[in-house]
Amino acid sequence: MAKNKEKESVLAMVEKSKLPKLTLIAARKNVGLTQVNAAKMLKVSVTTLKNWEKGATYPNQPEIERICHLYNVCYDCLNFLPKNFA
């Protein structure tokens, strides 16, 4: 029985890795928020949100949790790298 649970766990990880990655901009737009509204709801400045969205700076763990909750996405679905990252 332990092998079945282990197999299920591995399959779950494989399936999770197939999730599409969304940029912070796409995730925000998917829930219909402007930068101003999202920044207010995340309790950060618009400048901070803009920097996260362009990959200049990155949110910390509590901020990531608020982003995931507000944008209704899991952490694994988010791409925090800038668009031009090679």
TIMI-2910 file (N, C-alpha, C, CB; in pm, 1 decimal, decimal comma, always signed):
<rs>
+----------+----------+----------+----------+----------+----------+----------+----------+----------+----------+----------+----------+------+
!      n_x !      n_y !      n_z !     ca_x !     ca_y !     ca_z !      c_x !      c_y !      c_z !     cb_x !     cb_y !     cb_z ! resn !
+----------+----------+----------+----------+----------+----------+----------+----------+----------+----------+----------+----------+------+
!    +81,5 !   -120,0 !     +0,0 !     +0,0 !     +0,0 !     +0,0 !    +86,3 !   +127,1 !     +0,0 !    -93,0 !     -0,6 !   +120,7 !  Met !
!   +200,8 !   +120,2 !    +64,2 !   +289,4 !   +236,2 !    +68,7 !   +339,6 !   +272,2 !    -70,8 !   +407,9 !   +209,3 !   +162,1 !  Ala !
!   +363,0 !   +170,0 !   -153,5 !   +410,2 !   +195,8 !   -290,4 !   +303,8 !   +267,4 !   -371,5 !   +449,6 !    +64,6 !   -360,1 !  Lys !
!   +176,1 !   +235,3 !   -349,0 !    +68,1 !   +303,4 !   -420,2 !    +64,5 !   +451,6 !   -383,7 !    -67,4 !   +237,6 !   -388,5 !  Asn !
!    +80,4 !   +481,7 !   -256,0 !    +80,7 !   +621,9 !   -211,4 !   +199,9 !   +695,8 !   -270,7 !    +83,9 !   +630,5 !    -56,8 !  Lys !
!   +314,0 !   +629,4 !   -273,5 !   +434,0 !   +690,9 !   -329,8 !   +412,7 !   +717,7 !   -479,1 !   +558,3 !   +599,9 !   -307,3 !  Glu !
!   +354,3 !   +621,8 !   -549,3 !   +327,1 !   +637,6 !   -691,9 !   +229,6 !   +752,2 !   -715,3 !   +271,4 !   +507,4 !   -751,0 !  Lys !
!   +126,0 !   +760,2 !   -632,1 !    +28,7 !   +869,9 !   -643,9 !    +96,2 !  +1004,1 !   -621,3 !    -86,8 !   +851,5 !   -543,7 !  Glu !
!   +187,4 !  +1008,9 !   -525,0 !   +258,4 !  +1132,8 !   -494,9 !   +345,2 !  +1175,5 !   -613,6 !   +345,0 !  +1115,7 !   -368,8 !  Ser !
!   +414,6 !  +1082,1 !   -672,5 !   +499,7 !  +1112,2 !   -788,1 !   +413,8 !  +1158,5 !   -904,2 !   +583,8 !   +988,9 !   -828,9 !  Val !
!   +300,8 !  +1090,9 !   -928,3 !   +211,0 !  +1130,2 !  -1036,7 !   +155,1 !  +1270,0 !  -1013,4 !    +96,6 !  +1029,5 !  -1050,6 !  Leu !
!   +123,2 !  +1301,3 !   -889,5 !    +72,3 !  +1434,5 !   -857,3 !   +177,3 !  +1540,7 !   -887,4 !    +30,0 !  +1442,1 !   -709,8 !  Ala !
!   +304,0 !  +1513,0 !   -855,7 !   +411,0 !  +1608,8 !   -884,6 !   +428,4 !  +1627,0 !  -1034,5 !   +543,1 !  +1562,6 !   -821,7 !  Met !
!   +419,4 !  +1518,5 !  -1109,5 !   +433,1 !  +1527,1 !  -1254,8 !   +320,1 !  +1610,4 !  -1312,0 !   +434,3 !  +1386,8 !  -1318,7 !  Val !
!   +198,4 !  +1583,9 !  -1267,6 !    +83,7 !  +1660,0 !  -1316,6 !    +96,1 !  +1807,4 !  -1279,5 !    -46,6 !  +1602,3 !  -1260,4 !  Glu !
!   +143,6 !  +1834,9 !  -1159,4 !   +159,8 !  +1972,9 !  -1112,9 !   +258,7 !  +2048,0 !  -1201,2 !   +206,9 !  +1975,5 !   -966,3 !  Lys !
!   +363,9 !  +1978,9 !  -1244,6 !   +465,0 !  +2044,5 !  -1326,3 !   +411,2 !  +2080,2 !  -1464,8 !   +587,4 !  +1955,1 !  -1339,4 !  Ser !
!   +298,9 !  +2023,2 !  -1504,6 !   +239,7 !  +2051,2 !  -1634,6 !   +147,4 !  +2172,6 !  -1631,5 !   +163,5 !  +1930,5 !  -1683,3 !  Lys !
!   +129,3 !  +2230,0 !  -1514,5 !    +43,1 !  +2346,4 !  -1503,8 !   +101,5 !  +2462,1 !  -1583,2 !    +23,6 !  +2386,2 !  -1356,9 !  Leu !
!    +17,3 !  +2538,3 !  -1650,4 !    +70,2 !  +2653,4 !  -1724,8 !   +121,2 !  +2759,7 !  -1628,4 !    -38,0 !  +2713,2 !  -1817,9 !  Pro !
!   +226,0 !  +2826,5 !  -1668,1 !   +282,2 !  +2934,1 !  -1586,2 !   +224,0 !  +3066,5 !  -1632,8 !   +437,9 !  +2936,1 !  -1594,4 !  Lys !
!   +179,0 !  +3144,0 !  -1536,6 !   +124,6 !  +3276,7 !  -1565,2 !   +219,8 !  +3382,6 !  -1513,2 !    -15,8 !  +3294,2 !  -1502,3 !  Leu !
!   +236,8 !  +3488,6 !  -1589,6 !   +310,8 !  +3602,6 !  -1536,4 !   +220,6 !  +3670,4 !  -1433,5 !   +354,4 !  +3703,0 !  -1650,8 !  Thr !
!   +278,5 !  +3752,7 !  -1350,2 !   +197,8 !  +3826,0 !  -1253,1 !    +98,5 !  +3917,6 !  -1323,2 !   +287,5 !  +3907,5 !  -1159,4 !  Leu !
!   +137,2 !  +3972,5 !  -1435,6 !    +46,9 !  +4059,8 !  -1511,5 !    -73,3 !  +3980,4 !  -1559,8 !   +120,4 !  +4124,5 !  -1631,5 !  Ile !
!    -48,1 !  +3863,0 !  -1619,1 !   -157,8 !  +3780,1 !  -1670,0 !   -250,0 !  +3735,2 !  -1556,8 !   -102,3 !  +3657,7 !  -1744,2 !  Ala !
!   -192,0 !  +3695,2 !  -1444,7 !   -273,5 !  +3650,5 !  -1331,3 !   -361,1 !  +3764,7 !  -1280,0 !   -183,5 !  +3596,9 !  -1217,4 !  Ala !
!   -303,7 !  +3884,8 !  -1273,5 !   -380,3 !  +4001,3 !  -1227,2 !   -492,9 !  +4033,1 !  -1324,0 !   -288,6 !  +4123,8 !  -1211,0 !  Arg !
!   -461,4 !  +4034,8 !  -1452,1 !   -562,3 !  +4067,0 !  -1553,0 !   -671,8 !  +3960,5 !  -1559,6 !   -496,5 !  +4082,4 !  -1690,0 !  Lys !
!   -636,4 !  +3834,9 !  -1532,4 !   -735,5 !  +3726,9 !  -1534,2 !   -845,3 !  +3746,1 !  -1430,6 !   -667,4 !  +3594,1 !  -1511,2 !  Asn !
!   -813,2 !  +3815,8 !  -1322,1 !   -915,9 !  +3842,3 !  -1220,7 !   -973,2 !  +3983,5 !  -1234,1 !   -857,7 !  +3822,9 !  -1080,1 !  Val !
!   -935,0 !  +4053,5 !  -1341,3 !   -993,9 !  +4183,2 !  -1371,9 !   -950,6 !  +4298,6 !  -1283,9 !  -1137,9 !  +4172,0 !  -1364,4 !  Gly !
!   -828,0 !  +4292,9 !  -1234,6 !   -778,6 !  +4399,9 !  -1147,5 !   -679,5 !  +4489,8 !  -1220,6 !   -713,0 !  +4340,8 !  -1022,5 !  Leu !
!   -685,7 !  +4616,9 !  -1189,0 !   -584,4 !  +4710,9 !  -1235,6 !   -466,0 !  +4703,2 !  -1140,3 !   -641,0 !  +4856,9 !  -1244,2 !  Thr !
!   -354,4 !  +4762,6 !  -1180,4 !   -239,5 !  +4766,5 !  -1090,0 !   -273,6 !  +4841,7 !   -961,9 !   -119,0 !  +4831,7 !  -1159,1 !  Gln !
!   -348,1 !  +4949,6 !   -975,8 !   -384,0 !  +5030,6 !   -859,3 !   -469,7 !  +4949,2 !   -761,8 !   -459,3 !  +5158,4 !   -903,3 !  Val !
!   -572,6 !  +4882,7 !   -814,1 !   -660,7 !  +4803,8 !   -727,6 !   -586,6 !  +4686,8 !   -663,7 !   -780,3 !  +4752,1 !   -807,2 !  Asn !
!   -507,1 !  +4616,6 !   -744,2 !   -433,4 !  +4501,3 !   -692,4 !   -334,7 !  +4545,1 !   -584,7 !   -359,3 !  +4428,6 !   -806,3 !  Ala !
!   -263,5 !  +4654,3 !   -608,5 !   -166,5 !  +4703,7 !   -510,2 !   -235,9 !  +4735,7 !   -377,4 !    -93,6 !  +4829,2 !   -564,2 !  Ala !
!   -350,9 !  +4801,2 !   -385,4 !   -425,4 !  +4833,4 !   -262,4 !   -464,8 !  +4706,9 !   -188,8 !   -550,9 !  +4916,3 !   -294,7 !  Lys !
!   -515,2 !  +4608,0 !   -262,2 !   -561,6 !  +4484,8 !   -200,0 !   -446,3 !  +4401,6 !   -144,5 !   -640,5 !  +4402,9 !   -299,9 !  Met !
!   -328,7 !  +4414,1 !   -206,1 !   -210,1 !  +4342,7 !   -158,3 !   -135,2 !  +4421,3 !    -50,5 !   -116,6 !  +4313,3 !   -274,9 !  Leu !
!   -181,3 !  +4544,0 !    -27,0 !   -119,7 !  +4632,4 !    +73,3 !    +26,0 !  +4665,1 !    +40,1 !   -127,2 !  +4567,8 !   +211,5 !  Lys !
!    +49,6 !  +4695,7 !    -88,3 !   +182,1 !  +4740,2 !   -133,7 !   +161,6 !  +4861,7 !   -222,3 !   +259,4 !  +4626,0 !   -210,7 !  Val !
!   +268,1 !  +4930,6 !   -251,8 !   +257,9 !  +5045,6 !   -341,7 !   +244,6 !  +4997,4 !   -486,3 !   +381,5 !  +5138,5 !   -326,4 !  Ser !
!   +193,3 !  +5084,6 !   -570,6 !   +182,9 !  +5052,9 !   -712,9 !   +323,1 !  +5031,0 !   -770,3 !   +108,7 !  +5166,5 !   -789,9 !  Val !
!   +418,9 !  +5108,4 !   -724,9 !   +557,4 !  +5092,6 !   -770,6 !   +610,6 !  +4954,2 !   -736,9 !   +647,3 !  +5199,7 !   -708,0 !  Thr !
!   +582,0 !  +4906,0 !   -617,5 !   +626,0 !  +4771,9 !   -577,7 !   +564,1 !  +4666,9 !   -668,8 !   +588,9 !  +4743,6 !   -430,5 !  Thr !
!   +434,7 !  +4677,6 !   -693,0 !   +367,6 !  +4581,9 !   -780,6 !   +426,1 !  +4586,9 !   -922,2 !   +216,2 !  +4610,0 !   -784,5 !  Leu !
!   +450,3 !  +4707,0 !   -972,7 !   +510,0 !  +4721,2 !  -1105,9 !   +646,9 !  +4653,2 !  -1110,9 !   +523,2 !  +4870,4 !  -1143,8 !  Lys !
!   +726,4 !  +4671,1 !  -1005,6 !   +858,9 !  +4607,8 !  -1001,1 !   +848,7 !  +4456,2 !   -998,8 !   +936,6 !  +4656,0 !   -879,0 !  Asn !
!   +752,6 !  +4401,0 !   -925,1 !   +731,1 !  +4256,5 !   -925,3 !   +692,6 !  +4209,7 !  -1064,9 !   +622,2 !  +4217,2 !   -823,3 !  Trp !
!   +602,5 !  +4283,2 !  -1128,7 !   +551,7 !  +4241,6 !  -1259,3 !   +658,4 !  +4245,4 !  -1368,3 !   +435,9 !  +4329,4 !  -1299,4 !  Glu !
!   +754,6 !  +4335,1 !  -1355,3 !   +860,5 !  +4339,9 !  -1456,6 !   +985,1 !  +4262,7 !  -1413,9 !   +897,7 !  +4484,4 !  -1486,1 !  Lys !
!   +981,4 !  +4200,1 !  -1297,0 !  +1092,3 !  +4117,6 !  -1251,7 !  +1209,3 !  +4194,4 !  -1195,4 !  +1139,4 !  +4034,6 !  -1362,4 !  Gly !
!  +1188,8 !  +4321,5 !  -1162,8 !  +1297,0 !  +4402,7 !  -1105,8 !  +1320,8 !  +4366,0 !   -959,4 !  +1264,1 !  +4553,1 !  -1118,2 !  Ala !
!  +1212,3 !  +4334,3 !   -888,8 !  +1219,4 !  +4287,0 !   -751,0 !  +1119,7 !  +4172,3 !   -737,1 !  +1189,0 !  +4402,9 !   -648,0 !  Thr !
!  +1125,3 !  +4103,3 !   -624,2 !  +1040,0 !  +3986,6 !   -604,8 !   +970,7 !  +3992,8 !   -469,4 !  +1121,8 !  +3857,5 !   -616,7 !  Tyr !
!   +847,9 !  +3945,4 !   -463,0 !   +775,1 !  +3946,7 !   -335,7 !   +831,9 !  +3843,8 !   -238,7 !   +626,0 !  +3919,7 !   -359,0 !  Pro !
!   +813,2 !  +3869,4 !   -109,3 !   +855,5 !  +3772,5 !     -9,0 !   +742,5 !  +3669,5 !    +12,6 !   +892,7 !  +3844,5 !   +125,6 !  Asn !
!   +764,8 !  +3573,1 !    +99,0 !   +669,3 !  +3463,3 !   +116,1 !   +529,0 !  +3509,7 !   +156,7 !   +721,5 !  +3367,4 !   +219,6 !  Gln !
!   +513,8 !  +3595,7 !   +257,5 !   +378,0 !  +3641,0 !   +291,5 !   +310,3 !  +3715,2 !   +176,1 !   +382,6 !  +3731,3 !   +414,0 !  Pro !
!   +388,9 !  +3791,0 !   +100,6 !   +334,0 !  +3863,6 !    -14,7 !   +291,2 !  +3765,8 !   -124,7 !   +438,2 !  +3964,1 !    -70,2 !  Glu !
!   +370,9 !  +3661,5 !   -145,9 !   +335,1 !  +3559,7 !   -244,6 !   +204,0 !  +3491,9 !   -206,0 !   +447,5 !  +3455,0 !   -257,8 !  Ile !
!   +187,8 !  +3463,6 !    -78,7 !    +63,5 !  +3401,0 !    -31,9 !    -56,8 !  +3492,0 !    -57,5 !    +73,4 !  +3367,6 !   +118,2 !  Glu !
!    -39,4 !  +3622,7 !    -35,8 !   -149,0 !  +3716,7 !    -62,9 !   -178,4 !  +3723,9 !   -212,7 !   -114,5 !  +3857,0 !     -8,9 !  Arg !
!    -73,0 !  +3721,5 !   -294,3 !    -90,2 !  +3723,3 !   -440,3 !   -169,2 !  +3600,2 !   -484,2 !    +47,9 !  +3728,2 !   -512,6 !  Ile !
!   -128,3 !  +3483,9 !   -437,7 !   -196,7 !  +3359,6 !   -476,2 !   -343,3 !  +3363,4 !   -435,5 !   -127,8 !  +3237,9 !   -412,3 !  Cys !
!   -370,4 !  +3412,5 !   -317,2 !   -508,8 !  +3420,4 !   -269,6 !   -589,3 !  +3520,6 !   -352,8 !   -512,3 !  +3460,3 !   -120,4 !  His !
!   -534,6 !  +3638,5 !   -374,2 !   -605,9 !  +3742,6 !   -447,3 !   -628,5 !  +3704,1 !   -593,2 !   -529,2 !  +3873,5 !   -439,7 !  Leu !
!   -527,0 !  +3647,0 !   -656,8 !   -535,7 !  +3612,2 !   -798,0 !   -595,3 !  +3472,7 !   -820,1 !   -398,2 !  +3620,0 !   -861,3 !  Tyr !
!   -621,0 !  +3403,1 !   -711,0 !   -681,8 !  +3269,6 !   -715,9 !   -598,5 !  +3172,1 !   -800,3 !   -824,3 !  +3278,7 !   -772,3 !  Asn !
!   -469,2 !  +3171,0 !   -773,2 !   -377,6 !  +3079,0 !   -841,6 !   -284,1 !  +3015,9 !   -739,0 !   -295,9 !  +3153,0 !   -952,3 !  Val !
!   -230,1 !  +2900,5 !   -772,9 !   -132,0 !  +2838,0 !   -684,7 !     +7,6 !  +2892,3 !   -717,2 !   -135,7 !  +2682,8 !   -698,9 !  Cys !
!    +95,5 !  +2880,0 !   -623,1 !   +232,6 !  +2928,3 !   -640,9 !   +298,3 !  +2866,3 !   -763,7 !   +315,9 !  +2898,1 !   -516,7 !  Tyr !
!   +274,9 !  +2737,3 !   -784,0 !   +337,1 !  +2666,8 !   -896,3 !   +289,3 !  +2716,6 !  -1031,9 !   +309,9 !  +2519,4 !   -885,1 !  Asp !
!   +178,6 !  +2789,2 !  -1033,8 !   +125,0 !  +2841,8 !  -1160,3 !   +182,2 !  +2978,5 !  -1195,2 !    -26,4 !  +2850,9 !  -1153,0 !  Cys !
!   +257,8 !  +3037,8 !  -1104,8 !   +309,7 !  +3172,6 !  -1127,8 !   +453,4 !  +3170,5 !  -1177,5 !   +300,8 !  +3254,6 !  -1000,4 !  Leu !
!   +482,7 !  +3260,7 !  -1269,3 !   +616,1 !  +3279,9 !  -1321,4 !   +663,6 !  +3417,3 !  -1275,2 !   +619,2 !  +3266,9 !  -1477,2 !  Asn !
!   +763,8 !  +3420,0 !  -1190,3 !   +814,0 !  +3546,5 !  -1136,1 !   +930,1 !  +3602,3 !  -1215,6 !   +856,0 !  +3528,4 !   -993,1 !  Phe !
!   +970,0 !  +3534,7 !  -1323,4 !  +1080,7 !  +3582,6 !  -1404,4 !  +1033,5 !  +3684,1 !  -1506,1 !  +1149,6 !  +3467,0 !  -1474,2 !  Leu !
!  +1118,2 !  +3778,6 !  -1541,0 !  +1080,5 !  +3874,0 !  -1645,1 !  +1061,8 !  +3803,4 !  -1778,8 !  +1186,4 !  +3984,3 !  -1657,9 !  Pro !
!   +982,1 !  +3865,4 !  -1867,1 !   +950,4 !  +3806,5 !  -1997,2 !  +1074,8 !  +3774,2 !  -2079,8 !   +861,3 !  +3900,0 !  -2075,1 !  Lys !
!  +1175,2 !  +3858,3 !  -2073,1 !  +1293,2 !  +3841,9 !  -2158,3 !  +1401,7 !  +3756,5 !  -2093,5 !  +1350,1 !  +3977,2 !  -2193,3 !  Asn !
!  +1368,2 !  +3684,6 !  -1986,2 !  +1466,9 !  +3599,0 !  -1918,7 !  +1498,7 !  +3479,8 !  -2008,1 !  +1414,3 !  +3550,9 !  -1779,2 !  Phe !
!  +1624,7 !  +3459,5 !  -2038,0 !  +1663,3 !  +3349,6 !  -2128,5 !  +1719,7 !  +3233,2 !  -2053,3 !  +1764,3 !  +3396,8 !  -2230,5 !  Ala !
+----------+----------+----------+----------+----------+----------+----------+----------+----------+----------+----------+----------+------+
</rs>
